Amino acid sequence: MDPARLDHTPFPPPDLGERIVSAARAEGARPRQRPRWLPVASAAAVAILIGGAVGYAAGDYDGIPREPVAVQAMDPAVQATAVAIPHTWGVEIVLDADGFRAGSTYRVVVEADDGREVGAGEFIGTGENPMICNLNSSVLRSDASGFKVLDAAGATVLRGDLTAT
């Protein structure tokens, strides 16, 4: 650094502003082209997302066997479907339903071939709102003949037949 020039203030060239504006206008005037592969890649990504969502919603995405169960509701307000899932520790009943009296407690028992009734859990009715309950029992699937949903008084509100699957 030259100490004799410390009091000298540098100034930009007088046409610097015009050159910057001119260069910016020239860049803005050029049309930007999208890569040719962008629409194809976008369509492929959308297809993968939709296919994944449909596959997930379709069911057997985890490899666990699900057996449809024939159900019969004693209460006409109850609409239900069920599947049984065999496990090494027992059977799981997945109950998808609505119409169980809102706020009421229901108990589920799995019926064994030898006549035993083994608890599988309880749930609270949701009225017209849909619900999905995962109910588990220690009765092995091969030993289970059915299940019952009982109201607080012990009356059967819904039956599931596990012999028809």
Phi and psi in radians as a Rosetta constraint file:
Dihedral C 1 N 2 CA 2 C 2 CIRCULARHARMONIC -1.655 0.35
Dihedral N 2 CA 2 C 2 N 3 CIRCULARHARMONIC 1.949 0.35
Dihedral C 2 N 3 CA 3 C 3 CIRCULARHARMONIC -1.089 0.35
Dihedral N 3 CA 3 C 3 N 4 CIRCULARHARMONIC -0.405 0.35
Dihedral C 3 N 4 CA 4 C 4 CIRCULARHARMONIC -1.248 0.35
Dihedral N 4 CA 4 C 4 N 5 CIRCULARHARMONIC -0.334 0.35
Dihedral C 4 N 5 CA 5 C 5 CIRCULARHARMONIC -1.772 0.35
Dihedral N 5 CA 5 C 5 N 6 CIRCULARHARMONIC 0.164 0.35
Dihedral C 5 N 6 CA 6 C 6 CIRCULARHARMONIC -1.149 0.35
Dihedral N 6 CA 6 C 6 N 7 CIRCULARHARMONIC -0.493 0.35
Dihedral C 6 N 7 CA 7 C 7 CIRCULARHARMONIC -1.524 0.35
Dihedral N 7 CA 7 C 7 N 8 CIRCULARHARMONIC 0.005 0.35
Dihedral C 7 N 8 CA 8 C 8 CIRCULARHARMONIC -1.537 0.35
Dihedral N 8 CA 8 C 8 N 9 CIRCULARHARMONIC 2.135 0.35
Dihedral C 8 N 9 CA 9 C 9 CIRCULARHARMONIC -1.643 0.35
Dihedral N 9 CA 9 C 9 N 10 CIRCULARHARMONIC 2.118 0.35
Dihedral C 9 N 10 CA 10 C 10 CIRCULARHARMONIC -1.312 0.35
Dihedral N 10 CA 10 C 10 N 11 CIRCULARHARMONIC 2.555 0.35
Dihedral C 10 N 11 CA 11 C 11 CIRCULARHARMONIC -2.150 0.35
Dihedral N 11 CA 11 C 11 N 12 CIRCULARHARMONIC 2.527 0.35
Dihedral C 11 N 12 CA 12 C 12 CIRCULARHARMONIC -1.240 0.35
Dihedral N 12 CA 12 C 12 N 13 CIRCULARHARMONIC 2.790 0.35
Dihedral C 12 N 13 CA 13 C 13 CIRCULARHARMONIC -1.060 0.35
Dihedral N 13 CA 13 C 13 N 14 CIRCULARHARMONIC 2.553 0.35
Dihedral C 13 N 14 CA 14 C 14 CIRCULARHARMONIC -1.092 0.35
Dihedral N 14 CA 14 C 14 N 15 CIRCULARHARMONIC -0.447 0.35
Dihedral C 14 N 15 CA 15 C 15 CIRCULARHARMONIC -1.679 0.35
Dihedral N 15 CA 15 C 15 N 16 CIRCULARHARMONIC 0.187 0.35
Dihedral C 15 N 16 CA 16 C 16 CIRCULARHARMONIC -1.072 0.35
Dihedral N 16 CA 16 C 16 N 17 CIRCULARHARMONIC -0.759 0.35
Dihedral C 16 N 17 CA 17 C 17 CIRCULARHARMONIC -1.054 0.35
Dihedral N 17 CA 17 C 17 N 18 CIRCULARHARMONIC -0.776 0.35
Dihedral C 17 N 18 CA 18 C 18 CIRCULARHARMONIC -1.118 0.35
Dihedral N 18 CA 18 C 18 N 19 CIRCULARHARMONIC -0.674 0.35
Dihedral C 18 N 19 CA 19 C 19 CIRCULARHARMONIC -1.136 0.35
Dihedral N 19 CA 19 C 19 N 20 CIRCULARHARMONIC -0.691 0.35
Dihedral C 19 N 20 CA 20 C 20 CIRCULARHARMONIC -1.148 0.35
Dihedral N 20 CA 20 C 20 N 21 CIRCULARHARMONIC -0.831 0.35
Dihedral C 20 N 21 CA 21 C 21 CIRCULARHARMONIC -1.095 0.35
Dihedral N 21 CA 21 C 21 N 22 CIRCULARHARMONIC -0.721 0.35
Dihedral C 21 N 22 CA 22 C 22 CIRCULARHARMONIC -1.110 0.35
Dihedral N 22 CA 22 C 22 N 23 CIRCULARHARMONIC -0.743 0.35
Dihedral C 22 N 23 CA 23 C 23 CIRCULARHARMONIC -1.155 0.35
Dihedral N 23 CA 23 C 23 N 24 CIRCULARHARMONIC -0.677 0.35
Dihedral C 23 N 24 CA 24 C 24 CIRCULARHARMONIC -1.151 0.35
Dihedral N 24 CA 24 C 24 N 25 CIRCULARHARMONIC -0.720 0.35
Dihedral C 24 N 25 CA 25 C 25 CIRCULARHARMONIC -1.116 0.35
Dihedral N 25 CA 25 C 25 N 26 CIRCULARHARMONIC -0.670 0.35
Dihedral C 25 N 26 CA 26 C 26 CIRCULARHARMONIC -1.145 0.35
Dihedral N 26 CA 26 C 26 N 27 CIRCULARHARMONIC -0.669 0.35
Dihedral C 26 N 27 CA 27 C 27 CIRCULARHARMONIC -1.211 0.35
Dihedral N 27 CA 27 C 27 N 28 CIRCULARHARMONIC -0.722 0.35
Dihedral C 27 N 28 CA 28 C 28 CIRCULARHARMONIC -1.174 0.35
Dihedral N 28 CA 28 C 28 N 29 CIRCULARHARMONIC -0.473 0.35
Dihedral C 28 N 29 CA 29 C 29 CIRCULARHARMONIC -1.324 0.35
Dihedral N 29 CA 29 C 29 N 30 CIRCULARHARMONIC -0.425 0.35
Dihedral C 29 N 30 CA 30 C 30 CIRCULARHARMONIC -1.303 0.35
Dihedral N 30 CA 30 C 30 N 31 CIRCULARHARMONIC 2.235 0.35
Dihedral C 30 N 31 CA 31 C 31 CIRCULARHARMONIC -1.223 0.35
Dihedral N 31 CA 31 C 31 N 32 CIRCULARHARMONIC 2.389 0.35
Dihedral C 31 N 32 CA 32 C 32 CIRCULARHARMONIC -1.519 0.35
Dihedral N 32 CA 32 C 32 N 33 CIRCULARHARMONIC 2.276 0.35
Dihedral C 32 N 33 CA 33 C 33 CIRCULARHARMONIC -1.735 0.35
Dihedral N 33 CA 33 C 33 N 34 CIRCULARHARMONIC 2.351 0.35
Dihedral C 33 N 34 CA 34 C 34 CIRCULARHARMONIC -1.404 0.35
Dihedral N 34 CA 34 C 34 N 35 CIRCULARHARMONIC 2.531 0.35
Dihedral C 34 N 35 CA 35 C 35 CIRCULARHARMONIC -1.035 0.35
Dihedral N 35 CA 35 C 35 N 36 CIRCULARHARMONIC 2.513 0.35
Dihedral C 35 N 36 CA 36 C 36 CIRCULARHARMONIC -1.114 0.35
Dihedral N 36 CA 36 C 36 N 37 CIRCULARHARMONIC -0.468 0.35
Dihedral C 36 N 37 CA 37 C 37 CIRCULARHARMONIC -1.428 0.35
Dihedral N 37 CA 37 C 37 N 38 CIRCULARHARMONIC -0.223 0.35
Dihedral C 37 N 38 CA 38 C 38 CIRCULARHARMONIC -1.064 0.35
Dihedral N 38 CA 38 C 38 N 39 CIRCULARHARMONIC -0.844 0.35
Dihedral C 38 N 39 CA 39 C 39 CIRCULARHARMONIC -1.074 0.35
Dihedral N 39 CA 39 C 39 N 40 CIRCULARHARMONIC -0.687 0.35
Dihedral C 39 N 40 CA 40 C 40 CIRCULARHARMONIC -1.141 0.35
Dihedral N 40 CA 40 C 40 N 41 CIRCULARHARMONIC -0.773 0.35
Dihedral C 40 N 41 CA 41 C 41 CIRCULARHARMONIC -1.129 0.35
Dihedral N 41 CA 41 C 41 N 42 CIRCULARHARMONIC -0.685 0.35
Dihedral C 41 N 42 CA 42 C 42 CIRCULARHARMONIC -1.113 0.35
Dihedral N 42 CA 42 C 42 N 43 CIRCULARHARMONIC -0.790 0.35
Dihedral C 42 N 43 CA 43 C 43 CIRCULARHARMONIC -1.097 0.35
Dihedral N 43 CA 43 C 43 N 44 CIRCULARHARMONIC -0.701 0.35
Dihedral C 43 N 44 CA 44 C 44 CIRCULARHARMONIC -1.135 0.35
Dihedral N 44 CA 44 C 44 N 45 CIRCULARHARMONIC -0.710 0.35
Dihedral C 44 N 45 CA 45 C 45 CIRCULARHARMONIC -1.116 0.35
Dihedral N 45 CA 45 C 45 N 46 CIRCULARHARMONIC -0.743 0.35
Dihedral C 45 N 46 CA 46 C 46 CIRCULARHARMONIC -1.108 0.35
Dihedral N 46 CA 46 C 46 N 47 CIRCULARHARMONIC -0.753 0.35
Dihedral C 46 N 47 CA 47 C 47 CIRCULARHARMONIC -1.083 0.35
Dihedral N 47 CA 47 C 47 N 48 CIRCULARHARMONIC -0.716 0.35
Dihedral C 47 N 48 CA 48 C 48 CIRCULARHARMONIC -1.132 0.35
Dihedral N 48 CA 48 C 48 N 49 CIRCULARHARMONIC -0.760 0.35
Dihedral C 48 N 49 CA 49 C 49 CIRCULARHARMONIC -1.094 0.35
Dihedral N 49 CA 49 C 49 N 50 CIRCULARHARMONIC -0.793 0.35
Dihedral C 49 N 50 CA 50 C 50 CIRCULARHARMONIC -1.140 0.35
Dihedral N 50 CA 50 C 50 N 51 CIRCULARHARMONIC -0.780 0.35
Dihedral C 50 N 51 CA 51 C 51 CIRCULARHARMONIC -1.067 0.35
Dihedral N 51 CA 51 C 51 N 52 CIRCULARHARMONIC -0.710 0.35
Dihedral C 51 N 52 CA 52 C 52 CIRCULARHARMONIC -1.132 0.35
Dihedral N 52 CA 52 C 52 N 53 CIRCULARHARMONIC -0.736 0.35
Dihedral C 52 N 53 CA 53 C 53 CIRCULARHARMONIC -1.134 0.35
Dihedral N 53 CA 53 C 53 N 54 CIRCULARHARMONIC -0.749 0.35
Dihedral C 53 N 54 CA 54 C 54 CIRCULARHARMONIC -1.141 0.35
Dihedral N 54 CA 54 C 54 N 55 CIRCULARHARMONIC -0.751 0.35
Dihedral C 54 N 55 CA 55 C 55 CIRCULARHARMONIC -1.098 0.35
Dihedral N 55 CA 55 C 55 N 56 CIRCULARHARMONIC -0.699 0.35
Dihedral C 55 N 56 CA 56 C 56 CIRCULARHARMONIC -1.135 0.35
Dihedral N 56 CA 56 C 56 N 57 CIRCULARHARMONIC -0.786 0.35
Dihedral C 56 N 57 CA 57 C 57 CIRCULARHARMONIC -1.231 0.35
Dihedral N 57 CA 57 C 57 N 58 CIRCULARHARMONIC -0.436 0.35
Dihedral C 57 N 58 CA 58 C 58 CIRCULARHARMONIC -1.190 0.35
Dihedral N 58 CA 58 C 58 N 59 CIRCULARHARMONIC -0.371 0.35
Dihedral C 58 N 59 CA 59 C 59 CIRCULARHARMONIC 2.202 0.35
Dihedral N 59 CA 59 C 59 N 60 CIRCULARHARMONIC -1.956 0.35
Dihedral C 59 N 60 CA 60 C 60 CIRCULARHARMONIC -0.906 0.35
Dihedral N 60 CA 60 C 60 N 61 CIRCULARHARMONIC 0.913 0.35
Dihedral C 60 N 61 CA 61 C 61 CIRCULARHARMONIC -1.431 0.35
Dihedral N 61 CA 61 C 61 N 62 CIRCULARHARMONIC -0.268 0.35
Dihedral C 61 N 62 CA 62 C 62 CIRCULARHARMONIC -1.871 0.35
Dihedral N 62 CA 62 C 62 N 63 CIRCULARHARMONIC 0.051 0.35
Dihedral C 62 N 63 CA 63 C 63 CIRCULARHARMONIC 1.410 0.35
Dihedral N 63 CA 63 C 63 N 64 CIRCULARHARMONIC 0.008 0.35
Dihedral C 63 N 64 CA 64 C 64 CIRCULARHARMONIC -1.487 0.35
Dihedral N 64 CA 64 C 64 N 65 CIRCULARHARMONIC 2.216 0.35
Dihedral C 64 N 65 CA 65 C 65 CIRCULARHARMONIC -1.202 0.35
Dihedral N 65 CA 65 C 65 N 66 CIRCULARHARMONIC 2.357 0.35
Dihedral C 65 N 66 CA 66 C 66 CIRCULARHARMONIC -2.119 0.35
Dihedral N 66 CA 66 C 66 N 67 CIRCULARHARMONIC 2.150 0.35
Dihedral C 66 N 67 CA 67 C 67 CIRCULARHARMONIC -1.808 0.35
Dihedral N 67 CA 67 C 67 N 68 CIRCULARHARMONIC 2.131 0.35
Dihedral C 67 N 68 CA 68 C 68 CIRCULARHARMONIC -1.067 0.35
Dihedral N 68 CA 68 C 68 N 69 CIRCULARHARMONIC 2.493 0.35
Dihedral C 68 N 69 CA 69 C 69 CIRCULARHARMONIC -2.059 0.35
Dihedral N 69 CA 69 C 69 N 70 CIRCULARHARMONIC 2.327 0.35
Dihedral C 69 N 70 CA 70 C 70 CIRCULARHARMONIC -1.285 0.35
Dihedral N 70 CA 70 C 70 N 71 CIRCULARHARMONIC 2.144 0.35
Dihedral C 70 N 71 CA 71 C 71 CIRCULARHARMONIC -2.063 0.35
Dihedral N 71 CA 71 C 71 N 72 CIRCULARHARMONIC 2.633 0.35
Dihedral C 71 N 72 CA 72 C 72 CIRCULARHARMONIC -2.349 0.35
Dihedral N 72 CA 72 C 72 N 73 CIRCULARHARMONIC 2.086 0.35
Dihedral C 72 N 73 CA 73 C 73 CIRCULARHARMONIC -1.610 0.35
Dihedral N 73 CA 73 C 73 N 74 CIRCULARHARMONIC 2.315 0.35
Dihedral C 73 N 74 CA 74 C 74 CIRCULARHARMONIC -1.452 0.35
Dihedral N 74 CA 74 C 74 N 75 CIRCULARHARMONIC -0.401 0.35
Dihedral C 74 N 75 CA 75 C 75 CIRCULARHARMONIC -1.733 0.35
Dihedral N 75 CA 75 C 75 N 76 CIRCULARHARMONIC 2.111 0.35
Dihedral C 75 N 76 CA 76 C 76 CIRCULARHARMONIC -1.105 0.35
Dihedral N 76 CA 76 C 76 N 77 CIRCULARHARMONIC -0.327 0.35
Dihedral C 76 N 77 CA 77 C 77 CIRCULARHARMONIC -1.312 0.35
Dihedral N 77 CA 77 C 77 N 78 CIRCULARHARMONIC -0.342 0.35
Dihedral C 77 N 78 CA 78 C 78 CIRCULARHARMONIC -1.524 0.35
Dihedral N 78 CA 78 C 78 N 79 CIRCULARHARMONIC 2.211 0.35
Dihedral C 78 N 79 CA 79 C 79 CIRCULARHARMONIC -2.061 0.35
Dihedral N 79 CA 79 C 79 N 80 CIRCULARHARMONIC 2.228 0.35
Dihedral C 79 N 80 CA 80 C 80 CIRCULARHARMONIC -2.648 0.35
Dihedral N 80 CA 80 C 80 N 81 CIRCULARHARMONIC 2.661 0.35
Dihedral C 80 N 81 CA 81 C 81 CIRCULARHARMONIC -2.320 0.35
Dihedral N 81 CA 81 C 81 N 82 CIRCULARHARMONIC 2.786 0.35
Dihedral C 81 N 82 CA 82 C 82 CIRCULARHARMONIC -2.618 0.35
Dihedral N 82 CA 82 C 82 N 83 CIRCULARHARMONIC 2.692 0.35
Dihedral C 82 N 83 CA 83 C 83 CIRCULARHARMONIC -2.309 0.35
Dihedral N 83 CA 83 C 83 N 84 CIRCULARHARMONIC 2.636 0.35
Dihedral C 83 N 84 CA 84 C 84 CIRCULARHARMONIC -1.886 0.35
Dihedral N 84 CA 84 C 84 N 85 CIRCULARHARMONIC 2.403 0.35
Dihedral C 84 N 85 CA 85 C 85 CIRCULARHARMONIC -2.131 0.35
Dihedral N 85 CA 85 C 85 N 86 CIRCULARHARMONIC 1.993 0.35
Dihedral C 85 N 86 CA 86 C 86 CIRCULARHARMONIC -1.326 0.35
Dihedral N 86 CA 86 C 86 N 87 CIRCULARHARMONIC 2.376 0.35
Dihedral C 86 N 87 CA 87 C 87 CIRCULARHARMONIC -2.224 0.35
Dihedral N 87 CA 87 C 87 N 88 CIRCULARHARMONIC 2.915 0.35
Dihedral C 87 N 88 CA 88 C 88 CIRCULARHARMONIC -1.212 0.35
Dihedral N 88 CA 88 C 88 N 89 CIRCULARHARMONIC -0.386 0.35
Dihedral C 88 N 89 CA 89 C 89 CIRCULARHARMONIC -1.717 0.35
Dihedral N 89 CA 89 C 89 N 90 CIRCULARHARMONIC -0.140 0.35
Dihedral C 89 N 90 CA 90 C 90 CIRCULARHARMONIC 2.705 0.35
Dihedral N 90 CA 90 C 90 N 91 CIRCULARHARMONIC -2.783 0.35
Dihedral C 90 N 91 CA 91 C 91 CIRCULARHARMONIC -2.010 0.35
Dihedral N 91 CA 91 C 91 N 92 CIRCULARHARMONIC 2.497 0.35
Dihedral C 91 N 92 CA 92 C 92 CIRCULARHARMONIC -1.943 0.35
Dihedral N 92 CA 92 C 92 N 93 CIRCULARHARMONIC 2.315 0.35
Dihedral C 92 N 93 CA 93 C 93 CIRCULARHARMONIC -1.903 0.35
Dihedral N 93 CA 93 C 93 N 94 CIRCULARHARMONIC 2.180 0.35
Dihedral C 93 N 94 CA 94 C 94 CIRCULARHARMONIC -1.838 0.35
Dihedral N 94 CA 94 C 94 N 95 CIRCULARHARMONIC 1.956 0.35
Dihedral C 94 N 95 CA 95 C 95 CIRCULARHARMONIC -1.824 0.35
Dihedral N 95 CA 95 C 95 N 96 CIRCULARHARMONIC 2.125 0.35
Dihedral C 95 N 96 CA 96 C 96 CIRCULARHARMONIC -1.980 0.35
Dihedral N 96 CA 96 C 96 N 97 CIRCULARHARMONIC 1.960 0.35
Dihedral C 96 N 97 CA 97 C 97 CIRCULARHARMONIC -2.689 0.35
Dihedral N 97 CA 97 C 97 N 98 CIRCULARHARMONIC 2.922 0.35
Dihedral C 97 N 98 CA 98 C 98 CIRCULARHARMONIC -2.601 0.35
Dihedral N 98 CA 98 C 98 N 99 CIRCULARHARMONIC 2.921 0.35
Dihedral C 98 N 99 CA 99 C 99 CIRCULARHARMONIC 1.704 0.35
Dihedral N 99 CA 99 C 99 N 100 CIRCULARHARMONIC -0.100 0.35
Dihedral C 99 N 100 CA 100 C 100 CIRCULARHARMONIC -1.264 0.35
Dihedral N 100 CA 100 C 100 N 101 CIRCULARHARMONIC 2.326 0.35
Dihedral C 100 N 101 CA 101 C 101 CIRCULARHARMONIC -0.856 0.35
Dihedral N 101 CA 101 C 101 N 102 CIRCULARHARMONIC 2.127 0.35
Dihedral C 101 N 102 CA 102 C 102 CIRCULARHARMONIC -1.002 0.35
Dihedral N 102 CA 102 C 102 N 103 CIRCULARHARMONIC 2.271 0.35
Dihedral C 102 N 103 CA 103 C 103 CIRCULARHARMONIC 1.496 0.35
Dihedral N 103 CA 103 C 103 N 104 CIRCULARHARMONIC -0.199 0.35
Dihedral C 103 N 104 CA 104 C 104 CIRCULARHARMONIC -1.472 0.35
Dihedral N 104 CA 104 C 104 N 105 CIRCULARHARMONIC 2.547 0.35
Dihedral C 104 N 105 CA 105 C 105 CIRCULARHARMONIC -1.621 0.35
Dihedral N 105 CA 105 C 105 N 106 CIRCULARHARMONIC 2.373 0.35
Dihedral C 105 N 106 CA 106 C 106 CIRCULARHARMONIC -2.165 0.35
Dihedral N 106 CA 106 C 106 N 107 CIRCULARHARMONIC 2.492 0.35
Dihedral C 106 N 107 CA 107 C 107 CIRCULARHARMONIC -1.982 0.35
Dihedral N 107 CA 107 C 107 N 108 CIRCULARHARMONIC 2.476 0.35
Dihedral C 107 N 108 CA 108 C 108 CIRCULARHARMONIC -2.050 0.35
Dihedral N 108 CA 108 C 108 N 109 CIRCULARHARMONIC 2.322 0.35
Dihedral C 108 N 109 CA 109 C 109 CIRCULARHARMONIC -2.193 0.35
Dihedral N 109 CA 109 C 109 N 110 CIRCULARHARMONIC 2.508 0.35
Dihedral C 109 N 110 CA 110 C 110 CIRCULARHARMONIC -1.729 0.35
Dihedral N 110 CA 110 C 110 N 111 CIRCULARHARMONIC 2.311 0.35
Dihedral C 110 N 111 CA 111 C 111 CIRCULARHARMONIC -1.612 0.35
Dihedral N 111 CA 111 C 111 N 112 CIRCULARHARMONIC 2.202 0.35
Dihedral C 111 N 112 CA 112 C 112 CIRCULARHARMONIC -1.584 0.35
Dihedral N 112 CA 112 C 112 N 113 CIRCULARHARMONIC 2.752 0.35
Dihedral C 112 N 113 CA 113 C 113 CIRCULARHARMONIC -0.996 0.35
Dihedral N 113 CA 113 C 113 N 114 CIRCULARHARMONIC -0.528 0.35
Dihedral C 113 N 114 CA 114 C 114 CIRCULARHARMONIC -1.493 0.35
Dihedral N 114 CA 114 C 114 N 115 CIRCULARHARMONIC 0.146 0.35
Dihedral C 114 N 115 CA 115 C 115 CIRCULARHARMONIC 1.680 0.35
Dihedral N 115 CA 115 C 115 N 116 CIRCULARHARMONIC -0.194 0.35
Dihedral C 115 N 116 CA 116 C 116 CIRCULARHARMONIC -1.169 0.35
Dihedral N 116 CA 116 C 116 N 117 CIRCULARHARMONIC 2.600 0.35
Dihedral C 116 N 117 CA 117 C 117 CIRCULARHARMONIC -2.037 0.35
Dihedral N 117 CA 117 C 117 N 118 CIRCULARHARMONIC 2.038 0.35
Dihedral C 117 N 118 CA 118 C 118 CIRCULARHARMONIC -1.977 0.35
Dihedral N 118 CA 118 C 118 N 119 CIRCULARHARMONIC 2.256 0.35
Dihedral C 118 N 119 CA 119 C 119 CIRCULARHARMONIC -1.013 0.35
Dihedral N 119 CA 119 C 119 N 120 CIRCULARHARMONIC 2.480 0.35
Dihedral C 119 N 120 CA 120 C 120 CIRCULARHARMONIC -2.190 0.35
Dihedral N 120 CA 120 C 120 N 121 CIRCULARHARMONIC 0.033 0.35
Dihedral C 120 N 121 CA 121 C 121 CIRCULARHARMONIC 2.209 0.35
Dihedral N 121 CA 121 C 121 N 122 CIRCULARHARMONIC 3.113 0.35
Dihedral C 121 N 122 CA 122 C 122 CIRCULARHARMONIC -2.341 0.35
Dihedral N 122 CA 122 C 122 N 123 CIRCULARHARMONIC 2.793 0.35
Dihedral C 122 N 123 CA 123 C 123 CIRCULARHARMONIC -2.603 0.35
Dihedral N 123 CA 123 C 123 N 124 CIRCULARHARMONIC 2.873 0.35
Dihedral C 123 N 124 CA 124 C 124 CIRCULARHARMONIC -1.874 0.35
Dihedral N 124 CA 124 C 124 N 125 CIRCULARHARMONIC 2.285 0.35
Dihedral C 124 N 125 CA 125 C 125 CIRCULARHARMONIC -1.062 0.35
Dihedral N 125 CA 125 C 125 N 126 CIRCULARHARMONIC 2.593 0.35
Dihedral C 125 N 126 CA 126 C 126 CIRCULARHARMONIC -2.040 0.35
Dihedral N 126 CA 126 C 126 N 127 CIRCULARHARMONIC 0.214 0.35
Dihedral C 126 N 127 CA 127 C 127 CIRCULARHARMONIC 1.119 0.35
Dihedral N 127 CA 127 C 127 N 128 CIRCULARHARMONIC -2.274 0.35
Dihedral C 127 N 128 CA 128 C 128 CIRCULARHARMONIC -1.333 0.35
Dihedral N 128 CA 128 C 128 N 129 CIRCULARHARMONIC -0.243 0.35
Dihedral C 128 N 129 CA 129 C 129 CIRCULARHARMONIC -1.316 0.35
Dihedral N 129 CA 129 C 129 N 130 CIRCULARHARMONIC 2.363 0.35
Dihedral C 129 N 130 CA 130 C 130 CIRCULARHARMONIC -1.201 0.35
Dihedral N 130 CA 130 C 130 N 131 CIRCULARHARMONIC 2.650 0.35
Dihedral C 130 N 131 CA 131 C 131 CIRCULARHARMONIC -2.492 0.35
Dihedral N 131 CA 131 C 131 N 132 CIRCULARHARMONIC 2.690 0.35
Dihedral C 131 N 132 CA 132 C 132 CIRCULARHARMONIC -2.241 0.35
Dihedral N 132 CA 132 C 132 N 133 CIRCULARHARMONIC 2.143 0.35
Dihedral C 132 N 133 CA 133 C 133 CIRCULARHARMONIC -2.035 0.35
Dihedral N 133 CA 133 C 133 N 134 CIRCULARHARMONIC 2.326 0.35
Dihedral C 133 N 134 CA 134 C 134 CIRCULARHARMONIC -1.790 0.35
Dihedral N 134 CA 134 C 134 N 135 CIRCULARHARMONIC 1.941 0.35
Dihedral C 134 N 135 CA 135 C 135 CIRCULARHARMONIC -1.960 0.35
Dihedral N 135 CA 135 C 135 N 136 CIRCULARHARMONIC 2.315 0.35
Dihedral C 135 N 136 CA 136 C 136 CIRCULARHARMONIC -2.154 0.35
Dihedral N 136 CA 136 C 136 N 137 CIRCULARHARMONIC 2.428 0.35
Dihedral C 136 N 137 CA 137 C 137 CIRCULARHARMONIC -2.349 0.35
Dihedral N 137 CA 137 C 137 N 138 CIRCULARHARMONIC 2.655 0.35
Dihedral C 137 N 138 CA 138 C 138 CIRCULARHARMONIC -1.409 0.35
Dihedral N 138 CA 138 C 138 N 139 CIRCULARHARMONIC -0.062 0.35
Dihedral C 138 N 139 CA 139 C 139 CIRCULARHARMONIC -1.245 0.35
Dihedral N 139 CA 139 C 139 N 140 CIRCULARHARMONIC 2.188 0.35
Dihedral C 139 N 140 CA 140 C 140 CIRCULARHARMONIC -1.120 0.35
Dihedral N 140 CA 140 C 140 N 141 CIRCULARHARMONIC 2.586 0.35
Dihedral C 140 N 141 CA 141 C 141 CIRCULARHARMONIC -0.988 0.35
Dihedral N 141 CA 141 C 141 N 142 CIRCULARHARMONIC -0.697 0.35
Dihedral C 141 N 142 CA 142 C 142 CIRCULARHARMONIC -1.167 0.35
Dihedral N 142 CA 142 C 142 N 143 CIRCULARHARMONIC -0.324 0.35
Dihedral C 142 N 143 CA 143 C 143 CIRCULARHARMONIC -1.798 0.35
Dihedral N 143 CA 143 C 143 N 144 CIRCULARHARMONIC -0.004 0.35
Dihedral C 143 N 144 CA 144 C 144 CIRCULARHARMONIC -1.655 0.35
Dihedral N 144 CA 144 C 144 N 145 CIRCULARHARMONIC 2.336 0.35
Dihedral C 144 N 145 CA 145 C 145 CIRCULARHARMONIC -1.878 0.35
Dihedral N 145 CA 145 C 145 N 146 CIRCULARHARMONIC -0.323 0.35
Dihedral C 145 N 146 CA 146 C 146 CIRCULARHARMONIC 3.103 0.35
Dihedral N 146 CA 146 C 146 N 147 CIRCULARHARMONIC -3.085 0.35
Dihedral C 146 N 147 CA 147 C 147 CIRCULARHARMONIC -2.519 0.35
Dihedral N 147 CA 147 C 147 N 148 CIRCULARHARMONIC 2.767 0.35
Dihedral C 147 N 148 CA 148 C 148 CIRCULARHARMONIC -2.296 0.35
Dihedral N 148 CA 148 C 148 N 149 CIRCULARHARMONIC 2.524 0.35
Dihedral C 148 N 149 CA 149 C 149 CIRCULARHARMONIC -1.860 0.35
Dihedral N 149 CA 149 C 149 N 150 CIRCULARHARMONIC 2.135 0.35
Dihedral C 149 N 150 CA 150 C 150 CIRCULARHARMONIC -1.962 0.35
Dihedral N 150 CA 150 C 150 N 151 CIRCULARHARMONIC 2.449 0.35
Dihedral C 150 N 151 CA 151 C 151 CIRCULARHARMONIC -1.431 0.35
Dihedral N 151 CA 151 C 151 N 152 CIRCULARHARMONIC -3.092 0.35
Dihedral C 151 N 152 CA 152 C 152 CIRCULARHARMONIC -1.082 0.35
Dihedral N 152 CA 152 C 152 N 153 CIRCULARHARMONIC -0.460 0.35
Dihedral C 152 N 153 CA 153 C 153 CIRCULARHARMONIC -1.502 0.35
Dihedral N 153 CA 153 C 153 N 154 CIRCULARHARMONIC -0.077 0.35
Dihedral C 153 N 154 CA 154 C 154 CIRCULARHARMONIC 1.598 0.35
Dihedral N 154 CA 154 C 154 N 155 CIRCULARHARMONIC 0.071 0.35
Dihedral C 154 N 155 CA 155 C 155 CIRCULARHARMONIC -1.375 0.35
Dihedral N 155 CA 155 C 155 N 156 CIRCULARHARMONIC 2.474 0.35
Dihedral C 155 N 156 CA 156 C 156 CIRCULARHARMONIC -1.318 0.35
Dihedral N 156 CA 156 C 156 N 157 CIRCULARHARMONIC 2.173 0.35
Dihedral C 156 N 157 CA 157 C 157 CIRCULARHARMONIC -1.783 0.35
Dihedral N 157 CA 157 C 157 N 158 CIRCULARHARMONIC -0.506 0.35
Dihedral C 157 N 158 CA 158 C 158 CIRCULARHARMONIC -2.658 0.35
Dihedral N 158 CA 158 C 158 N 159 CIRCULARHARMONIC 2.492 0.35
Dihedral C 158 N 159 CA 159 C 159 CIRCULARHARMONIC -2.159 0.35
Dihedral N 159 CA 159 C 159 N 160 CIRCULARHARMONIC 2.558 0.35
Dihedral C 159 N 160 CA 160 C 160 CIRCULARHARMONIC -2.177 0.35
Dihedral N 160 CA 160 C 160 N 161 CIRCULARHARMONIC 2.303 0.35
Dihedral C 160 N 161 CA 161 C 161 CIRCULARHARMONIC -1.755 0.35
Dihedral N 161 CA 161 C 161 N 162 CIRCULARHARMONIC 1.988 0.35
Dihedral C 161 N 162 CA 162 C 162 CIRCULARHARMONIC -1.642 0.35
Dihedral N 162 CA 162 C 162 N 163 CIRCULARHARMONIC 0.038 0.35
Dihedral C 162 N 163 CA 163 C 163 CIRCULARHARMONIC -1.540 0.35
Dihedral N 163 CA 163 C 163 N 164 CIRCULARHARMONIC -0.335 0.35
Dihedral C 163 N 164 CA 164 C 164 CIRCULARHARMONIC -1.494 0.35
Dihedral N 164 CA 164 C 164 N 165 CIRCULARHARMONIC -0.114 0.35
